[in-house]
Each structure stands twice: as C-alpha cells, then as structure tokens.
Amino acid sequence: MSPSHGHILFINIPFCAKRCHFCRYEIYDSVELLKDYINGLIDEMRLRTRVHRPKISVGYIGGGSPTLALPFLDDLITEMKDWLDLALEEFTIEAMPGTFGIPEADHLRRLGIDRISLGILSLNDQYLEELGRQYNSEQAVISYHILREVGFKNIDVVLALDDDRKLDLWQETIELVVALSPEHITLWQINPYSEFKECYLWADEYLTAKGYDHYEYSSFARSGFRSRFQIQRLLLNRQLGLGTGAETILGDIRETNYDRIEEYLDAINSEELPVKRRERIDIDQFRLISGLKSYLGVKKSLFPKSALKRYLDEGLFFEDGDMVFPTKIGYLLADAVYNQIKG
C-alpha cells in the first residue's frame, strides 16, 4: 500500500458511559458537555481549514466510546463535507459492544463509515468484569453479528493483550474470535507493566496459521484488509487531528492538542487553535522505529555491522536485499533494539 495523496483525519471523542478499571485517559460522561465538544470539533475544523481545504483519504474516529455521540455525528460529518475535500478510501469508528443496536449500526453505515473497530477485549465474562466493561461475552458477539447484519464488511476486533498468567483465557478468546472471522484483529497492550511474551507469540503463531498477515507489531489482517489508517501513520503521512490530545502532522512538524477538555474548549471559544505543544519530528528516528515494528523494515545501513549480525543470528530479523525485516521475536523486542541502535 503506497502513501496516500490525501491527509489522514483523526477525530478524538473522549466520552464513555462509565470509566473502565484499566483506563488511563481523560474521559467524560456529560451529554451537555458532549454537545459542546462536538461543536468545538466543528469549530476547530473551521479554524484549521480557513486557508487550505485538505483532501482527506483516510478517516478515523476514536475515543472513548464515540458511538455514544451518534446523535451528533450527522452534524459533524455534514460539516466535514463542507470544510474538507473528502475522498475517503477508508473511514473507521471505534465502537464498544453493547452500545448500539441494529438502527444505530445502520445509521453509522449510512453516514459513510465503512470500517468498525470493535473493542471486544475478551470473551471471558469473569475477565470482562475484572476490566470493568459494561457488557458480557454474549453481548459482544451479538454486537459483532449486528454489524454484519447491517452490511459492514470490514471489522477490526480489538483484544486485550495482558499477562502470561492469563494464557488459557487468551487462547480461548482468540479461538472464539477467529471463528467469527473478522477481517482484522488488533492486540492492545492493556497493562504496560505486564509480561505477555507467551501470549503474544502464541497469538502470532495461531493467527498466521489461520491466514492472518502480521503486518505490524499489534495488527493482523486478512488479505486486502490491512488498516489504511495504521499504514499511513507508519508512513508519517500528513494528518489533521481534531479534539483533545489529537495530533496534526505536516511534514516534520507535529502539533499536539490540549488533553483536558476545559483547556481545549477555552482555546476554541477564543478562536485559537487548541495546541499544547508544537515540535519537530526526527524523520530518520521515526522511520527507524516504524520499520522495526512493521512490514516496512529497515535499511541495513542504519545498523552498526556487529549489531546487525548479532540480531540476524538471534533470529530477530531476516534479510532481503539491502533491507532487514522483523520476525515475530523481532516485533516483540523492537523497542529494545531501537534503544540499542539509538544509544
């Protein structure tokens, strides 16, 4: 998949009905605040496109549980059509099981959304309760089938990659999810401090045996269903980010919005861009870590010769011409390799 000629559009809607036990993000639950926030997103879009109307080829609405904003999405997408040059090759929204029925799912499809990232996390009821999720395994499967019933042909199922002590539960969930046959599976590291090597390597072996392409550290796809959003981010394509914590990327400049909604809306209401931080991206370092963690690979010339030989001997990478590509062990140790090369 080559770089797109358009921008990525990322919209953050950080609202949930209830905070899950593992959540580390700024999350809100007020309906009135949600309405104000959607208006803020529209105003930010206008502020960022006053001079230039960017072409958008990939759209992604994340959160939170952005499907809770469904009553307001019509207005948001109408404004997108007015202020942006939409040529969408893929348009994803994140969804939590149990937060939508057939009418809501069909509404999403009619809005032009063609890909759902469904945050199932697990199909073990006890573990879902530990996580503080508001649905059980049966409701999660029903939500998946609802999406199929209304015509979604591109579903990403997000699973919680946790501790190796939960290996049996992990294996059971992945087997059940594969039986549903989603086009894409994402492994989300839910606890940054957990040891999950066995879970990760087992998932890699099982999913690749079932026909999924492990094209990026956390991503597995059926043929033709790699996430365009994920790939364009790996390629450091231009990105228009709207909402709290969102990033706008143009060339080697990255702007990051305020995390807290109060600061975000204060800036918008003052007719100012809600930028908390503006920084220059080290393109070479970005491409290095992206290549270590994906099918893109890394040029041999970026490795010290002695280190490259050691990594190849240890089975972290394989060679192809002047490039090296990560193995499943290489994916797992990508951060450590990056730090060694950088250091």
TORDRENFI-452850 format. One record per residue (C-alpha): residue in one letter; residue number from 1; x, y, z. Coordinates in Angstrom, 1 decimal, decimal comma, always signed. Layout:
REM residues N
+------+-----+--------+--------+--------+
| type | seq |      X |      Y |      Z |
+------+-----+--------+--------+--------+
|    A | NUM |      X |      Y |      Z |
...
+------+-----+--------+--------+--------+
END
This chain:
REM residues 343
+------+-----+--------+--------+--------+
| type | seq |      X |      Y |      Z |
+------+-----+--------+--------+--------+
|    M |   1 |   +0,0 |   +0,0 |   +0,0 |
|    S |   2 |   +1,6 |   +3,2 |   -1,2 |
|    P |   3 |   +1,4 |   +6,6 |   +0,6 |
|    S |   4 |   -1,9 |   +8,2 |   +0,0 |
|    H |   5 |   -2,2 |  +11,5 |   -1,8 |
|    G |   6 |   -4,5 |  +12,8 |   +0,9 |
|    H |   7 |   -4,4 |  +13,5 |   +4,6 |
|    I |   8 |   -5,4 |  +11,3 |   +7,5 |
|    L |   9 |   -8,2 |  +12,7 |   +9,5 |
|    F |  10 |   -8,2 |  +11,7 |  +13,2 |
|    I |  11 |  -11,1 |  +12,8 |  +15,5 |
|    N |  12 |  -11,0 |  +12,1 |  +19,2 |
|    I |  13 |  -14,3 |  +11,8 |  +21,1 |
|    P |  14 |  -13,3 |  +11,0 |  +24,7 |
|    F |  15 |  -16,7 |  +10,2 |  +26,1 |
|    C |  16 |  -17,8 |   +7,0 |  +27,8 |
|    A |  17 |  -20,8 |   +6,0 |  +29,8 |
|    K |  18 |  -18,5 |   +4,7 |  +32,6 |
|    R |  19 |  -14,7 |   +4,5 |  +33,1 |
|    C |  20 |  -13,2 |   +1,0 |  +32,8 |
|    H |  21 |  -10,9 |   -0,1 |  +35,6 |
|    F |  22 |   -7,8 |   +0,0 |  +33,4 |
|    C |  23 |   -8,5 |   +3,3 |  +31,7 |
|    R |  24 |   -5,6 |   +5,8 |  +31,7 |
|    Y |  25 |   -7,2 |   +8,5 |  +29,6 |
|    E |  26 |   -9,1 |  +11,7 |  +30,1 |
|    I |  27 |  -12,7 |  +10,5 |  +29,8 |
|    Y |  28 |  -16,0 |  +12,4 |  +30,3 |
|    D |  29 |  -19,7 |  +11,3 |  +30,5 |
|    S |  30 |  -21,8 |  +14,5 |  +30,4 |
|    V |  31 |  -24,3 |  +14,7 |  +27,5 |
|    E |  32 |  -24,4 |  +18,5 |  +27,6 |
|    L |  33 |  -20,6 |  +18,6 |  +27,6 |
|    L |  34 |  -20,6 |  +16,2 |  +24,7 |
|    K |  35 |  -22,8 |  +18,5 |  +22,7 |
|    D |  36 |  -20,4 |  +21,4 |  +23,4 |
|    Y |  37 |  -17,5 |  +19,3 |  +22,5 |
|    I |  38 |  -18,9 |  +18,3 |  +19,1 |
|    N |  39 |  -19,4 |  +22,0 |  +18,3 |
|    G |  40 |  -15,8 |  +22,5 |  +19,4 |
|    L |  41 |  -14,6 |  +19,9 |  +16,9 |
|    I |  42 |  -16,5 |  +21,6 |  +14,2 |
|    D |  43 |  -15,0 |  +25,0 |  +15,2 |
|    E |  44 |  -11,5 |  +23,5 |  +15,3 |
|    M |  45 |  -12,1 |  +22,1 |  +11,8 |
|    R |  46 |  -13,1 |  +25,5 |  +10,5 |
|    L |  47 |  -10,0 |  +27,2 |  +12,2 |
|    R |  48 |   -7,6 |  +24,6 |  +10,7 |
|    T |  49 |   -9,1 |  +24,8 |   +7,1 |
|    R |  50 |   -9,5 |  +28,6 |   +6,7 |
|    V |  51 |   -6,5 |  +28,8 |   +4,4 |
|    H |  52 |   -6,4 |  +25,4 |   +2,9 |
|    R |  53 |   -9,1 |  +22,8 |   +2,3 |
|    P |  54 |   -7,2 |  +19,5 |   +2,7 |
|    K |  55 |   -8,0 |  +16,3 |   +0,8 |
|    I |  56 |   -8,9 |  +13,5 |   +3,2 |
|    S |  57 |   -8,3 |   +9,9 |   +2,1 |
|    V |  58 |   -8,5 |   +8,1 |   +5,4 |
|    G |  59 |  -10,8 |   +8,9 |   +8,4 |
|    Y |  60 |  -10,7 |   +7,6 |  +11,9 |
|    I |  61 |  -13,0 |   +8,5 |  +14,9 |
|    G |  62 |  -11,7 |   +7,2 |  +18,2 |
|    G |  63 |  -12,3 |   +7,6 |  +21,9 |
|    G |  64 |  -13,7 |   +6,9 |  +24,4 |
|    S |  65 |  -16,8 |   +5,3 |  +23,0 |
|    P |  66 |  -17,5 |   +7,6 |  +20,0 |
|    T |  67 |  -20,7 |   +5,7 |  +19,2 |
|    L |  68 |  -22,2 |   +7,5 |  +22,2 |
|    A |  69 |  -22,0 |  +10,6 |  +20,1 |
|    L |  70 |  -24,2 |   +9,1 |  +17,4 |
|    P |  71 |  -27,0 |  +11,8 |  +17,8 |
|    F |  72 |  -24,4 |  +14,5 |  +16,9 |
|    L |  73 |  -22,4 |  +12,7 |  +14,2 |
|    D |  74 |  -24,7 |  +13,8 |  +11,4 |
|    D |  75 |  -23,9 |  +17,4 |  +12,1 |
|    L |  76 |  -20,2 |  +16,6 |  +12,4 |
|    I |  77 |  -20,0 |  +14,7 |   +9,1 |
|    T |  78 |  -22,1 |  +17,3 |   +7,3 |
|    E |  79 |  -19,5 |  +19,9 |   +8,4 |
|    M |  80 |  -16,7 |  +17,6 |   +7,3 |
|    K |  81 |  -18,2 |  +17,6 |   +3,8 |
|    D |  82 |  -18,4 |  +21,4 |   +3,8 |
|    W |  83 |  -14,9 |  +22,1 |   +5,1 |
|    L |  84 |  -12,8 |  +19,1 |   +3,8 |
|    D |  85 |  -12,2 |  +17,6 |   +0,4 |
|    L |  86 |  -13,4 |  +14,1 |   +1,3 |
|    A |  87 |  -12,1 |  +11,3 |   -0,9 |
|    L |  88 |  -12,3 |   +8,5 |   +1,7 |
|    E |  89 |  -10,7 |   +5,2 |   +0,9 |
|    E |  90 |  -11,4 |   +4,0 |   +4,5 |
|    F |  91 |  -13,5 |   +5,5 |   +7,3 |
|    T |  92 |  -13,3 |   +3,8 |  +10,7 |
|    I |  93 |  -15,1 |   +4,4 |  +14,0 |
|    E |  94 |  -14,3 |   +2,7 |  +17,3 |
|    A |  95 |  -17,3 |   +1,0 |  +19,0 |
|    M |  96 |  -17,9 |   -0,6 |  +22,3 |
|    P |  97 |  -20,1 |   -3,8 |  +22,4 |
|    G |  98 |  -23,5 |   -3,2 |  +23,9 |
|    T |  99 |  -23,7 |   +0,5 |  +23,0 |
|    F | 100 |  -25,6 |   +0,1 |  +19,7 |
|    G | 101 |  -28,4 |   -1,9 |  +18,1 |
|    I | 102 |  -29,4 |   -2,5 |  +14,5 |
|    P | 103 |  -30,8 |   +1,0 |  +14,0 |
|    E | 104 |  -27,6 |   +2,7 |  +15,3 |
|    A | 105 |  -25,3 |   +0,4 |  +13,4 |
|    D | 106 |  -27,2 |   +1,0 |  +10,2 |
|    H | 107 |  -27,0 |   +4,7 |  +10,9 |
|    L | 108 |  -23,2 |   +4,6 |  +11,1 |
|    R | 109 |  -23,1 |   +2,7 |   +7,7 |
|    R | 110 |  -25,4 |   +5,3 |   +6,1 |
|    L | 111 |  -23,1 |   +8,1 |   +7,4 |
|    G | 112 |  -20,4 |   +6,7 |   +5,1 |
|    I | 113 |  -18,4 |   +4,8 |   +7,8 |
|    D | 114 |  -17,2 |   +1,5 |   +6,3 |
|    R | 115 |  -15,0 |   +0,0 |   +9,0 |
|    I | 116 |  -15,7 |   -0,7 |  +12,6 |
|    S | 117 |  -13,0 |   -1,2 |  +15,3 |
|    L | 118 |  -15,0 |   -3,2 |  +17,9 |
|    G | 119 |  -13,4 |   -3,2 |  +21,3 |
|    I | 120 |  -14,4 |   -6,7 |  +22,5 |
|    L | 121 |  -11,2 |   -7,1 |  +24,5 |
|    S | 122 |  -12,2 |  -10,6 |  +25,8 |
|    L | 123 |  -14,9 |  -13,2 |  +25,5 |
|    N | 124 |  -14,4 |  -14,4 |  +29,1 |
|    D | 125 |  -17,1 |  -13,0 |  +31,4 |
|    Q | 126 |  -15,0 |  -13,0 |  +34,6 |
|    Y | 127 |  -12,2 |  -11,1 |  +32,9 |
|    L | 128 |  -14,6 |   -8,6 |  +31,4 |
|    E | 129 |  -15,9 |   -8,0 |  +34,9 |
|    E | 130 |  -12,4 |   -7,5 |  +36,2 |
|    L | 131 |  -11,8 |   -4,9 |  +33,5 |
|    G | 132 |  -15,0 |   -3,0 |  +34,4 |
|    R | 133 |  -16,5 |   -3,5 |  +31,0 |
|    Q | 134 |  -20,3 |   -2,9 |  +30,7 |
|    Y | 135 |  -21,1 |   -5,9 |  +28,5 |
|    N | 136 |  -20,7 |   -9,7 |  +28,7 |
|    S | 137 |  -19,3 |  -12,1 |  +26,1 |
|    E | 138 |  -22,8 |  -12,9 |  +24,7 |
|    Q | 139 |  -23,5 |   -9,1 |  +24,2 |
|    A | 140 |  -20,1 |   -8,7 |  +22,5 |
|    V | 141 |  -20,8 |  -11,5 |  +20,0 |
|    I | 142 |  -24,3 |  -10,1 |  +19,4 |
|    S | 143 |  -22,8 |   -6,7 |  +18,6 |
|    Y | 144 |  -20,4 |   -8,3 |  +16,1 |
|    H | 145 |  -23,3 |  -10,0 |  +14,4 |
|    I | 146 |  -25,4 |   -6,8 |  +14,3 |
|    L | 147 |  -22,5 |   -5,1 |  +12,4 |
|    R | 148 |  -22,6 |   -8,0 |   +9,9 |
|    E | 149 |  -26,4 |   -7,9 |   +9,6 |
|    V | 150 |  -26,4 |   -4,2 |   +8,6 |
|    G | 151 |  -23,7 |   -4,7 |   +6,0 |
|    F | 152 |  -20,3 |   -4,0 |   +7,5 |
|    K | 153 |  -17,7 |   -6,0 |   +5,5 |
|    N | 154 |  -14,6 |   -4,7 |   +7,3 |
|    I | 155 |  -14,5 |   -5,3 |  +11,1 |
|    D | 156 |  -11,4 |   -4,9 |  +13,3 |
|    V | 157 |  -11,7 |   -6,8 |  +16,7 |
|    V | 158 |   -9,6 |   -5,3 |  +19,4 |
|    L | 159 |   -8,3 |   -7,8 |  +22,1 |
|    A | 160 |   -6,7 |   -7,1 |  +25,4 |
|    L | 161 |   -3,1 |   -8,3 |  +25,5 |
|    D | 162 |   -2,5 |   -8,9 |  +29,2 |
|    D | 163 |   -0,4 |  -11,1 |  +31,4 |
|    D | 164 |   +1,1 |  -14,5 |  +30,5 |
|    R | 165 |   -0,7 |  -15,9 |  +33,6 |
|    K | 166 |   -3,9 |  -15,5 |  +31,6 |
|    L | 167 |   -2,7 |  -17,5 |  +28,7 |
|    D | 168 |   -5,5 |  -20,0 |  +28,8 |
|    L | 169 |   -8,2 |  -17,3 |  +28,8 |
|    W | 170 |   -6,3 |  -15,5 |  +26,0 |
|    Q | 171 |   -6,1 |  -18,7 |  +23,8 |
|    E | 172 |   -9,9 |  -19,3 |  +24,3 |
|    T | 173 |  -10,8 |  -15,8 |  +23,4 |
|    I | 174 |   -8,7 |  -15,7 |  +20,2 |
|    E | 175 |  -10,1 |  -19,1 |  +19,1 |
|    L | 176 |  -13,6 |  -17,8 |  +19,6 |
|    V | 177 |  -12,9 |  -14,5 |  +17,8 |
|    V | 178 |  -11,2 |  -16,2 |  +14,8 |
|    A | 179 |  -14,4 |  -18,4 |  +14,5 |
|    L | 180 |  -16,3 |  -15,1 |  +13,9 |
|    S | 181 |  -13,9 |  -14,4 |  +11,0 |
|    P | 182 |  -13,2 |  -10,6 |  +11,4 |
|    E | 183 |  -11,1 |   -9,0 |   +8,6 |
|    H | 184 |   -8,7 |   -7,5 |  +11,2 |
|    I | 185 |   -7,5 |   -8,3 |  +14,7 |
|    T | 186 |   -5,7 |   -5,8 |  +16,9 |
|    L | 187 |   -3,8 |   -6,8 |  +20,0 |
|    W | 188 |   -3,9 |   -3,9 |  +22,5 |
|    Q | 189 |   -1,5 |   -4,0 |  +25,4 |
|    I | 190 |   -3,8 |   -3,2 |  +28,3 |
|    N | 191 |   -1,2 |   -3,2 |  +31,1 |
|    P | 192 |   +2,2 |   -1,6 |  +30,2 |
|    Y | 193 |   +3,9 |   -3,4 |  +33,0 |
|    S | 194 |   +2,7 |   -7,0 |  +32,3 |
|    E | 195 |   +4,8 |   -9,9 |  +31,0 |
|    F | 196 |   +3,0 |  -11,1 |  +27,9 |
|    K | 197 |   +5,7 |  -12,8 |  +25,7 |
|    E | 198 |   +3,9 |  -16,2 |  +25,7 |
|    C | 199 |   +0,5 |  -14,7 |  +24,9 |
|    Y | 200 |   +2,0 |  -12,6 |  +22,1 |
|    L | 201 |   +4,0 |  -15,4 |  +20,5 |
|    W | 202 |   +1,1 |  -17,8 |  +20,7 |
|    A | 203 |   -1,2 |  -15,3 |  +19,1 |
|    D | 204 |   +1,3 |  -14,7 |  +16,3 |
|    E | 205 |   +1,6 |  -18,4 |  +15,6 |
|    Y | 206 |   -2,1 |  -19,1 |  +15,8 |
|    L | 207 |   -3,3 |  -16,2 |  +13,8 |
|    T | 208 |   -0,8 |  -16,6 |  +11,0 |
|    A | 209 |   -1,7 |  -20,2 |  +10,7 |
|    K | 210 |   -5,4 |  -19,1 |  +10,3 |
|    G | 211 |   -4,5 |  -16,9 |   +7,4 |
|    Y | 212 |   -3,9 |  -13,5 |   +9,1 |
|    D | 213 |   -1,0 |  -11,3 |   +7,9 |
|    H | 214 |   +1,1 |  -10,0 |  +10,9 |
|    Y | 215 |   +2,0 |   -6,7 |   +9,2 |
|    E | 216 |   +2,6 |   -4,5 |  +12,2 |
|    Y | 217 |   +3,5 |   -5,1 |  +15,9 |
|    S | 218 |   -0,1 |   -5,2 |  +17,1 |
|    S | 219 |   -2,0 |   -5,8 |  +13,8 |
|    F | 220 |   -3,2 |   -8,9 |  +11,9 |
|    A | 221 |   -5,2 |   -8,7 |   +8,7 |
|    R | 222 |   -6,9 |  -10,9 |   +6,1 |
|    S | 223 |   -5,6 |  -10,4 |   +2,6 |
|    G | 224 |   -6,6 |   -6,9 |   +1,4 |
|    F | 225 |   -7,7 |   -5,6 |   +4,8 |
|    R | 226 |   -4,6 |   -4,0 |   +6,3 |
|    S | 227 |   -5,7 |   -0,8 |   +8,1 |
|    R | 228 |   -5,1 |   +2,1 |   +5,8 |
|    F | 229 |   -5,1 |   +4,4 |   +8,9 |
|    Q | 230 |   -2,4 |   +2,4 |  +10,6 |
|    I | 231 |   -0,2 |   +2,2 |   +7,4 |
|    Q | 232 |   -0,5 |   +5,9 |   +6,6 |
|    R | 233 |   +0,6 |   +6,7 |  +10,2 |
|    L | 234 |   +3,6 |   +4,3 |   +9,8 |
|    L | 235 |   +4,5 |   +6,2 |   +6,7 |
|    L | 236 |   +4,2 |   +9,6 |   +8,5 |
|    N | 237 |   +1,5 |  +10,8 |   +6,1 |
|    R | 238 |   +0,0 |  +14,2 |   +6,7 |
|    Q | 239 |   -2,6 |  +14,2 |   +9,4 |
|    L | 240 |   -5,3 |  +16,5 |  +10,5 |
|    G | 241 |   -6,1 |  +15,9 |  +14,2 |
|    L | 242 |   -9,3 |  +17,2 |  +15,8 |
|    G | 243 |  -10,1 |  +17,1 |  +19,5 |
|    T | 244 |   -8,4 |  +16,6 |  +22,8 |
|    G | 245 |   -4,9 |  +15,0 |  +22,6 |
|    A | 246 |   -5,1 |  +14,8 |  +18,8 |
|    E | 247 |   -2,1 |  +15,3 |  +16,6 |
|    T | 248 |   -1,8 |  +17,3 |  +13,4 |
|    I | 249 |   +1,3 |  +16,4 |  +11,3 |
|    L | 250 |   +2,6 |  +18,4 |   +8,4 |
|    G | 251 |   +6,0 |  +17,3 |   +7,1 |
|    D | 252 |   +8,3 |  +17,2 |  +10,1 |
|    I | 253 |   +6,1 |  +19,4 |  +12,4 |
|    R | 254 |   +3,7 |  +17,8 |  +14,9 |
|    E | 255 |   +1,1 |  +19,8 |  +16,8 |
|    T | 256 |   -0,5 |  +18,2 |  +19,9 |
|    N | 257 |   -3,8 |  +19,5 |  +21,3 |
|    Y | 258 |   -4,6 |  +20,0 |  +24,9 |
|    D | 259 |   -5,6 |  +16,8 |  +26,8 |
|    R | 260 |   -8,2 |  +18,3 |  +29,0 |
|    I | 261 |  -11,5 |  +19,3 |  +27,5 |
|    E | 262 |  -11,8 |  +22,5 |  +29,5 |
|    E | 263 |   -8,5 |  +23,9 |  +28,1 |
|    Y | 264 |   -9,4 |  +22,6 |  +24,6 |
|    L | 265 |  -12,8 |  +24,4 |  +24,6 |
|    D | 266 |  -11,4 |  +27,6 |  +26,1 |
|    A | 267 |   -8,9 |  +27,9 |  +23,2 |
|    I | 268 |  -11,6 |  +27,1 |  +20,6 |
|    N | 269 |  -14,0 |  +29,6 |  +22,1 |
|    S | 270 |  -11,3 |  +32,2 |  +21,9 |
|    E | 271 |  -10,9 |  +31,5 |  +18,2 |
|    E | 272 |   -7,4 |  +30,0 |  +18,8 |
|    L | 273 |   -6,0 |  +26,6 |  +17,8 |
|    P | 274 |   -6,0 |  +24,4 |  +20,9 |
|    V | 275 |   -2,3 |  +23,5 |  +20,6 |
|    K | 276 |   -0,5 |  +22,4 |  +23,7 |
|    R | 277 |   +2,8 |  +21,5 |  +22,1 |
|    R | 278 |   +4,5 |  +22,1 |  +18,7 |
|    E | 279 |   +7,6 |  +20,1 |  +17,9 |
|    R | 280 |   +9,9 |  +18,9 |  +15,1 |
|    I | 281 |   +9,9 |  +15,2 |  +14,3 |
|    D | 282 |  +13,2 |  +13,4 |  +13,7 |
|    I | 283 |  +12,1 |  +11,7 |  +10,5 |
|    D | 284 |  +15,0 |   +9,2 |  +10,5 |
|    Q | 285 |  +14,3 |   +8,1 |  +14,0 |
|    F | 286 |  +10,5 |   +7,9 |  +13,2 |
|    R | 287 |  +11,2 |   +5,7 |  +10,2 |
|    L | 288 |  +13,6 |   +3,5 |  +12,2 |
|    I | 289 |  +11,0 |   +2,6 |  +14,9 |
|    S | 290 |   +8,2 |   +2,3 |  +12,3 |
|    G | 291 |  +10,4 |   -0,1 |  +10,3 |
|    L | 292 |  +11,4 |   -2,1 |  +13,4 |
|    K | 293 |   +7,7 |   -2,6 |  +14,3 |
|    S | 294 |   +6,2 |   -3,3 |  +10,9 |
|    Y | 295 |   +6,4 |   -4,9 |   +7,4 |
|    L | 296 |   +8,2 |   -1,7 |   +6,2 |
|    G | 297 |  +11,5 |   -3,0 |   +7,5 |
|    V | 298 |  +14,8 |   -1,0 |   +8,0 |
|    K | 299 |  +17,8 |   -0,4 |   +5,8 |
|    K | 300 |  +20,8 |   -2,4 |   +6,8 |
|    S | 301 |  +22,9 |   +0,8 |   +6,7 |
|    L | 302 |  +21,1 |   +2,1 |   +9,8 |
|    F | 303 |  +22,5 |   -0,8 |  +11,9 |
|    P | 304 |  +26,1 |   -1,0 |  +13,3 |
|    K | 305 |  +27,5 |   -4,0 |  +11,4 |
|    S | 306 |  +28,4 |   -6,0 |  +14,5 |
|    A | 307 |  +24,9 |   -5,4 |  +16,0 |
|    L | 308 |  +23,1 |   -6,4 |  +12,7 |
|    K | 309 |  +25,0 |   -9,7 |  +12,6 |
|    R | 310 |  +24,0 |  -10,4 |  +16,2 |
|    Y | 311 |  +20,4 |   -9,6 |  +15,6 |
|    L | 312 |  +20,3 |  -11,8 |  +12,5 |
|    D | 313 |  +22,0 |  -14,7 |  +14,3 |
|    E | 314 |  +19,5 |  -14,3 |  +17,2 |
|    G | 315 |  +16,6 |  -14,5 |  +14,8 |
|    L | 316 |  +15,2 |  -11,0 |  +15,4 |
|    F | 317 |  +15,3 |  -10,1 |  +11,7 |
|    F | 318 |  +15,7 |  -11,6 |   +8,3 |
|    E | 319 |  +17,4 |  -10,1 |   +5,2 |
|    D | 320 |  +16,0 |   -9,2 |   +1,8 |
|    G | 321 |  +18,4 |   -7,2 |   -0,3 |
|    D | 322 |  +19,6 |   -4,1 |   +1,5 |
|    M | 323 |  +16,7 |   -4,3 |   +3,9 |
|    V | 324 |  +16,0 |   -6,3 |   +7,1 |
|    F | 325 |  +12,5 |   -7,1 |   +8,4 |
|    P | 326 |  +11,4 |   -8,1 |  +11,9 |
|    T | 327 |  +10,5 |  -11,7 |  +12,8 |
|    K | 328 |   +7,9 |  -12,3 |  +15,5 |
|    I | 329 |  +10,7 |  -12,2 |  +18,1 |
|    G | 330 |  +11,9 |   -9,0 |  +16,4 |
|    Y | 331 |   +8,5 |   -7,4 |  +16,8 |
|    L | 332 |   +8,5 |   -8,3 |  +20,5 |
|    L | 333 |  +11,9 |   -6,8 |  +21,1 |
|    A | 334 |  +11,6 |   -3,8 |  +18,7 |
|    D | 335 |  +11,8 |   -1,2 |  +21,5 |
|    A | 336 |  +14,9 |   -2,7 |  +23,0 |
|    V | 337 |  +16,6 |   -2,9 |  +19,6 |
|    Y | 338 |  +15,6 |   +0,7 |  +18,8 |
|    N | 339 |  +17,1 |   +1,9 |  +22,1 |
|    Q | 340 |  +20,4 |   +0,0 |  +21,5 |
|    I | 341 |  +20,7 |   +1,4 |  +18,0 |
|    K | 342 |  +19,8 |   +4,9 |  +19,1 |
|    G | 343 |  +22,1 |   +4,8 |  +22,1 |
+------+-----+--------+--------+--------+
END
